[in-house]
Amino acid sequence: MKKLFGTDGIRGKANTYPITPEVALQVGKAIAHVFGAKGHGSAKAVMGKDTRLSGYMIETALTSGLVSMGMDVLEIGPLPTPAIAHLTKSMNANCGIMITASHNPSDDNGIKIFAADGFKLPDKIELGIESHVLGGQILSTHINTSLIGKAYRIDDARGRYIEFAKSSIQNQNLEGLKIVLDCANGAAYWIAPLIFRELGAEVIKVGTEPDGYNINMNCGATCPETISSLVLKHKADVGIALDGDADRVIFCDSKGKIVNGDRIIGICALDYKERRKLAKNTVVVTSMTNLGFHRAMGKNGIKVETTDVGDRFVIEKMRAKGYNIGGEQSGHIIFMDYVTTGDGIITALHLLKIMSRKNKKLADLADFMEEYPQLHTNINLKRKIPFENMPAFQVTLDESKKALHGKGRVLVRYSGTENKARILLEAEDEADVKKWTAKLVKALEKELC
């Protein structure tokens, strides 16, 4: 069982274990060792970050660890997570490292690591890095001075990713589209507005003035109300809200109605099927996806594969079976023909291309499914106890599942990146959703809070 790595890298409160400069230094040394660094020029890592103030601290410590073991570091600066994954491949690096806590508040931070192929590391490699950090086998290793690695600042990294992103839609002309773009004061604050403007769209930007503290603060994909109000104010065609590291995206239509990942995946899957590009006529989603999505895809002759919550599980399924579209309700959308991880900018480009080609509003495209009432509830915790070890809560959980059998569902899980329990209730009747959510929250809080 992994102790440092969660479902999306190493994450926690900045300057508190494990997100400290001491641990970052050790992680850097372990990464260099695992990826075969033997001295300057023998191996290299691409490193990027989002806009959190603590990114400077983690970046410096990681770089020190990497170069001390003979690995060269290509420092990219603030760029989206998917850009780091792409550049790792295109620059023929041994690995890629992104310093980010994604959609979390600014006082959190984390370390995501990509393999040479741009995909997130498999469990086996993460466990190998962990064993070195926690076991201390290589932490006292010191190589000859002549073998120490070098750190380089790559000044044209932004341009490389800009051209890659635009090429994913064949530089489609987006003239005539007015968009509100919220960059969450995060990693895409500079690059995203430029991409959409270069393709001809009129861009009203927000969340593009990071100060090290305001990432994800009342903006971005976790606060889509911002784009909703601005779309109405500016009479825009669509609102686009990225999260802090721009690997996920949420939209709103011209009437300000929020359009989540389920509907975006469905729009793209239906478009791909129509153009005979949907691999094996199948789309991959997680257990959080609305039942209405499943029924809509079935009516349109599209098969649906379901995984556990987490984009890494979606990607693993897609890679294993050769599928090319998948994602999560939260806005991680994967176009495997182009990218190796969720990419909010490329997802937005594909959606705008569909809108332009079909000359349709987002509201019309999104109207392919009837959405079941669904309620997501997050509960802050002091501790995590296996749900099966809480008999009183299990009684309430079993009662809810029995009551909703055949007409809804309930999912309870712990967050892989935060001290939170997440409850999902879905049913044909909204009253049932509210009733059983309240009962489950009360039972869980009694046990854990």
C-alpha positions in Angstrom: 0.0 0.0 0.0 1.3 3.4 -1.0 2.1 5.9 1.8 3.3 9.0 0.0 1.4 8.8 -3.3 -2.3 9.2 -3.4 -4.6 8.9 -6.4 -2.9 11.8 -8.1 0.7 12.1 -7.0 1.9 13.3 -3.7 -0.3 16.0 -2.2 -0.8 17.9 1.1 -0.6 21.3 2.8 2.5 23.2 1.7 5.4 23.2 4.2 3.8 20.4 6.2 4.8 16.8 5.7 5.0 15.4 3.0 5.0 18.7 1.1 8.2 20.1 2.6 11.5 21.0 1.0 13.2 18.2 2.9 10.9 15.5 1.4 10.9 17.2 -2.0 14.7 17.0 -2.0 14.5 13.3 -1.2 11.8 12.7 -3.8 14.1 14.4 -6.4 17.0 12.1 -5.6 14.7 9.0 -5.7 13.2 10.0 -9.1 16.7 10.5 -10.6 17.7 7.1 -9.2 14.6 5.3 -10.4 14.9 6.8 -13.9 18.5 5.8 -14.3 20.5 9.0 -14.0 24.2 8.3 -14.0 25.6 11.8 -14.4 25.1 15.0 -16.4 23.6 14.3 -19.8 22.5 10.8 -19.0 18.9 11.5 -18.1 16.6 14.5 -18.0 13.4 15.6 -16.4 10.9 18.3 -17.6 9.6 20.3 -14.7 6.6 22.7 -14.6 4.4 24.2 -11.9 1.2 26.2 -11.3 1.1 29.6 -9.7 1.1 28.8 -6.0 3.7 30.7 -4.0 5.0 27.4 -2.5 5.9 26.2 -6.0 9.2 28.1 -5.8 10.1 26.2 -2.6 9.2 22.8 -4.0 10.7 23.5 -7.4 14.1 24.4 -5.9 14.2 21.4 -3.6 13.2 18.9 -6.3 15.8 20.4 -8.7 18.5 20.1 -6.0 17.7 16.5 -5.5 17.6 15.7 -9.2 20.8 17.3 -10.1 22.6 16.0 -7.1 22.0 12.5 -8.5 23.2 13.4 -12.0 19.9 14.2 -13.7 19.4 17.3 -15.9 16.3 19.4 -15.3 14.5 21.3 -18.0 12.6 24.1 -16.1 9.4 25.1 -17.9 7.8 27.5 -15.3 4.0 27.9 -15.0 2.3 25.8 -17.6 -0.7 23.4 -17.5 -0.2 19.8 -16.3 -1.1 18.4 -19.8 1.5 20.6 -21.3 4.1 19.0 -19.1 2.9 15.6 -20.1 3.2 16.6 -23.8 6.6 18.2 -23.5 8.0 15.2 -21.6 7.3 13.2 -24.8 8.2 15.8 -27.4 11.5 16.7 -25.6 12.5 13.0 -25.2 12.8 13.4 -21.4 13.0 10.4 -19.1 10.2 11.8 -17.0 8.0 14.9 -16.3 7.2 16.5 -13.0 4.4 18.9 -12.3 4.2 20.9 -9.1 0.5 21.4 -8.4 -2.4 20.6 -6.2 -4.8 21.0 -9.1 -8.2 22.3 -7.9 -7.2 22.5 -4.2 -6.8 25.8 -2.3 -3.5 27.8 -2.5 -2.0 26.5 0.7 -1.9 23.0 -0.7 0.6 21.7 -3.2 1.7 18.5 -4.7 4.0 16.6 -7.1 2.7 14.7 -10.1 5.1 12.6 -12.1 4.9 11.4 -15.7 6.8 8.6 -17.4 8.7 9.2 -20.7 5.5 8.4 -22.7 3.6 11.2 -21.0 1.3 8.9 -18.9 1.1 9.0 -15.1 3.4 6.5 -13.4 2.1 3.0 -12.7 1.8 1.9 -9.1 5.0 -0.2 -9.3 7.2 2.8 -10.1 5.5 5.1 -7.5 6.1 2.4 -4.9 9.8 2.2 -6.0 10.2 6.0 -5.5 8.4 5.7 -2.1 10.7 2.9 -1.0 13.8 5.0 -1.6 12.3 8.1 0.1 11.0 6.2 3.1 13.7 3.7 3.4 16.6 6.1 2.9 18.6 3.8 0.7 19.9 6.4 -1.7 19.4 9.6 0.3 23.0 9.6 1.6 24.4 8.8 -1.9 26.8 11.5 -3.3 28.2 11.3 -6.8 31.4 12.8 -8.1 31.2 16.6 -8.7 31.9 16.1 -12.4 28.6 14.1 -12.7 26.3 16.5 -11.1 23.4 17.5 -13.4 22.4 20.9 -14.7 19.2 22.9 -14.7 18.1 24.7 -17.8 15.3 27.2 -18.3 13.4 26.4 -21.5 12.1 29.7 -22.9 10.1 28.4 -25.9 8.0 25.8 -24.0 4.9 27.9 -24.2 5.1 28.2 -27.9 5.6 24.4 -28.4 2.4 23.6 -26.4 0.4 26.4 -28.1 1.1 24.9 -31.6 0.4 21.4 -30.3 -3.0 22.4 -28.8 -4.1 24.3 -31.9 -3.0 21.5 -34.2 -5.3 19.1 -32.3 -8.3 20.8 -34.1 -6.3 21.5 -37.3 -6.2 25.2 -36.4 -9.9 25.5 -36.8 -11.1 29.1 -37.3 -13.1 30.1 -34.3 -14.1 33.6 -35.5 -17.6 34.7 -34.6 -17.5 32.9 -31.2 -17.5 35.1 -28.0 -16.2 33.2 -25.0 -15.7 33.9 -21.3 -12.6 32.2 -20.2 -11.8 31.6 -16.5 -8.2 30.4 -15.9 -8.6 30.1 -12.1 -5.5 32.3 -11.5 -3.6 29.1 -12.3 -1.2 27.5 -14.7 -3.1 28.5 -17.8 -3.5 32.2 -16.9 -1.2 33.4 -19.8 -1.3 30.6 -22.3 -5.1 29.8 -22.6 -6.4 33.3 -23.6 -3.6 33.4 -26.2 -4.6 30.1 -27.8 -8.3 31.0 -28.2 -7.5 34.5 -29.5 -5.0 33.2 -32.1 -7.8 31.0 -33.5 -10.0 34.0 -33.9 -12.4 33.8 -30.9 -13.3 36.9 -28.9 -12.1 36.3 -25.4 -13.3 37.9 -22.2 -10.8 36.6 -19.6 -11.0 36.3 -15.9 -8.8 34.5 -13.3 -5.7 35.6 -15.1 -4.0 37.7 -12.4 -2.3 35.2 -10.1 -0.6 36.5 -7.0 0.5 33.2 -5.5 -2.5 32.9 -3.2 -5.6 33.3 -5.3 -5.4 30.1 -7.4 -8.9 28.5 -7.4 -10.2 31.2 -5.1 -13.9 31.9 -6.0 -13.0 31.1 -9.6 -12.2 28.3 -12.1 -13.8 24.9 -12.6 -14.8 24.6 -8.9 -16.7 27.9 -9.0 -18.5 27.9 -12.4 -20.9 30.5 -11.2 -18.3 33.1 -12.2 -18.4 32.2 -15.9 -22.2 31.8 -15.7 -22.8 35.4 -14.6 -20.2 36.8 -17.0 -21.6 35.0 -20.0 -25.0 36.6 -19.3 -23.4 40.0 -18.7 -21.4 40.0 -21.9 -23.9 38.0 -24.0 -21.2 35.4 -24.8 -21.7 32.1 -26.6 -20.1 30.0 -24.0 -18.2 30.0 -20.7 -15.1 28.0 -20.1 -13.7 27.4 -16.6 -10.4 25.7 -16.1 -9.0 24.5 -12.8 -5.7 25.4 -11.2 -3.5 23.2 -13.4 -5.9 23.2 -16.4 -6.3 19.4 -16.7 -10.1 19.8 -16.2 -12.8 22.1 -17.5 -16.4 23.0 -16.9 -18.6 25.0 -19.3 -21.8 27.0 -19.3 -24.1 27.7 -22.3 -25.2 31.1 -23.6 -28.0 31.2 -21.0 -25.6 30.7 -18.1 -26.5 27.1 -17.5 -23.7 24.9 -16.2 -22.6 22.1 -18.5 -20.5 19.4 -16.7 -18.2 16.7 -17.9 -20.9 14.1 -18.5 -22.6 16.2 -21.1 -19.2 17.2 -22.7 -18.1 13.6 -23.0 -21.5 12.7 -24.5 -21.4 15.6 -27.1 -17.9 14.5 -28.2 -18.7 10.8 -28.2 -21.8 11.4 -30.4 -19.8 13.6 -32.7 -17.1 11.0 -33.0 -19.6 8.2 -33.7 -21.3 10.3 -36.4 -17.9 10.8 -38.1 -16.9 7.1 -37.5 -14.0 8.0 -35.3 -15.2 6.6 -31.9 -12.9 3.6 -31.2 -14.8 0.4 -30.7 -18.0 2.5 -30.4 -17.3 2.8 -26.7 -16.8 5.7 -24.2 -15.2 5.3 -20.7 -16.6 7.1 -17.6 -16.5 6.7 -13.8 -19.0 5.5 -11.3 -19.9 9.2 -10.7 -21.4 9.6 -14.1 -25.1 10.3 -14.2 -27.5 7.4 -15.0 -29.1 9.7 -17.7 -25.8 9.6 -19.6 -25.8 5.8 -19.7 -29.3 5.7 -21.0 -28.6 8.4 -23.6 -25.5 6.6 -24.9 -27.5 3.3 -25.1 -30.2 4.9 -27.1 -27.5 6.1 -29.6 -25.8 2.8 -29.9 -22.7 3.7 -27.9 -21.3 1.3 -25.3 -20.2 2.7 -21.9 -17.4 1.2 -19.7 -17.3 2.3 -16.1 -14.3 2.6 -13.8 -13.6 3.7 -10.2 -13.4 7.5 -9.6 -10.2 9.1 -10.8 -8.9 10.0 -14.2 -6.0 7.6 -13.9 -8.5 4.7 -13.8 -10.2 6.0 -16.9 -6.9 6.3 -18.7 -5.8 2.8 -17.7 -9.0 1.4 -19.1 -8.7 3.4 -22.3 -5.1 2.3 -22.8 -5.8 -1.4 -22.0 -8.8 -1.6 -24.5 -7.9 0.9 -27.1 -10.6 3.4 -26.5 -10.2 7.1 -27.5 -12.7 9.1 -25.5 -13.3 9.1 -21.8 -13.5 11.2 -18.7 -15.1 12.3 -15.5 -18.1 14.4 -14.6 -15.8 16.8 -12.8 -14.3 17.8 -16.2 -11.3 15.6 -16.7 -11.8 14.7 -20.4 -9.3 12.5 -22.3 -8.9 12.5 -26.1 -6.5 9.7 -26.4 -5.8 10.4 -30.1 -4.0 13.5 -28.9 -3.2 13.6 -25.2 -2.1 11.3 -22.4 -4.0 13.0 -19.6 -7.0 15.3 -19.1 -6.5 18.6 -20.9 -9.0 21.4 -20.3 -7.7 23.6 -23.2 -7.9 20.8 -25.8 -11.3 19.7 -24.5 -12.6 23.3 -24.9 -11.0 23.5 -28.4 -12.8 20.3 -29.5 -16.1 21.5 -28.1 -15.8 24.9 -29.9 -14.9 23.1 -33.1 -18.1 21.0 -32.9 -20.2 24.2 -32.2 -18.6 25.9 -35.2 -18.8 23.0 -37.6 -22.4 22.2 -36.7 -23.4 25.9 -36.2 -25.2 24.9 -33.0 -25.4 26.4 -29.6 -23.9 24.5 -26.6 -27.4 24.2 -25.1 -28.7 22.4 -28.2 -25.7 20.0 -28.3 -26.0 19.3 -24.5 -29.7 18.4 -24.8 -29.0 14.8 -25.6 -29.7 13.4 -22.1 -32.2 13.6 -19.3 -30.2 14.2 -16.1 -31.3 12.4 -13.0 -31.4 14.4 -9.7 -27.9 14.0 -8.2 -26.4 15.5 -5.1 -22.7 15.5 -4.2 -21.8 16.2 -0.6 -18.3 16.6 0.9 -17.6 16.1 4.6 -14.4 17.4 6.2 -12.8 14.8 8.5 -10.4 14.6 11.3 -9.6 10.9 10.4 -10.4 8.2 7.9 -11.8 4.9 9.1 -12.8 2.1 6.7 -16.5 2.4 6.2 -17.0 -1.3 7.0 -15.6 -0.6 10.5 -18.5 1.7 11.3 -21.5 -0.6 12.0 -24.0 2.3 12.7 -23.1 4.0 9.5 -23.3 0.7 7.6 -26.9 0.2 8.8 -27.9 3.6 7.3 -25.9 2.9 4.1 -27.6 -0.5 3.6 -31.0 1.1 4.2 -30.4 3.8 1.6 -29.2 1.2 -1.0 -32.3 -1.0 -0.4 -34.6 2.0 -0.7 -33.1 3.2 -3.9 -32.7 -0.2 -5.6 -33.8 0.0 -9.2 -34.5 3.7 -9.1 -31.3 5.3 -7.9 -27.9 4.7 -6.3 -25.6 5.8 -3.5 -21.8 6.0 -3.6 -19.6 6.7 -0.5 -15.9 7.1 -0.8 -12.9 9.0 0.7 -11.1 11.6 -1.3 -7.7 10.4 -2.5 -6.2 13.9 -2.1 -7.9 15.5 0.8 -9.3 14.7 4.3 -12.8 14.4 3.1 -15.6 11.9 2.6 -17.6 12.2 -0.5 -21.2 11.1 -0.8 -23.1 10.8 -4.1 -26.9 10.3 -4.1 -28.8 9.8 -7.3 -32.5 8.9 -7.8 -35.5 9.5 -10.0 -37.2 11.4 -7.2 -35.3 14.5 -5.9 -37.0 14.1 -2.5 -35.3 10.7 -2.1 -31.9 12.3 -2.9 -32.2 14.9 -0.2 -33.7 12.6 2.4 -31.0 9.9 2.1 -28.2 12.4 1.8 -29.2 14.0 5.1 -29.4 10.6 6.8 -26.0 9.5 5.5 -24.3 12.8 6.4 -25.7 12.7 9.9 -24.6 9.1 10.4 -21.1 9.7 9.1 -20.5 12.9 11.0 -21.4 11.1 14.2 -18.7 8.6 13.5 -15.9 10.8 12.1 -16.3 14.4 13.0 
